[in-house]
Amino acid sequence: MRSIFRKRPLLGALVLAGATALNWFAWLGHDTRYQIDPVTQVASGPYTVPQVAGCVLTMVVLLVLAVLAGVPRWFAAAAMTVSFTVAWTAQAASVDDTGLYMVGAMMVAVGMTVGTVVVAAVTGALLHPRGRQPAARG
């Protein structure tokens, strides 16, 4: 698979974008209800900490695996950011009648950008430490 994505980075990015959207749906996409604390009547949610942690951990694994499979790290970061942000925004827009979902969408986009760039950079640095270039294929 490594050679397929190296020769066709866009294909790898598209596969990763699809996996990212599925990850969003599996962890967060079906949950739109808020939880009300019976004592304080304070609403929280709709996501719980374990849901978000599971989603983030899965995205880290997906990004690392994609880079290991040959998807260029910046393509991978961009594909994940766009895919997750679009999936989140589409769902949020469908249940929000205040228009504030756009604020959340911007926050998701910024958070995804920072997170994916950091993970991609660290993964790239571990794969290709300074001074060591990947062996040339000829």
PyMOL commands that set and color helices and strands:
alter all, ss='L'
color gray80, all
select helices_A, chain A and resi 2-7+9-29+49-68+73-95+101-127
alter helices_A, ss='H'
color red, helices_A
select strands_A, chain A and resi 35-36+43-44
alter strands_A, ss='S'
color yellow, strands_A
deselect
rebuild
show_as cartoon
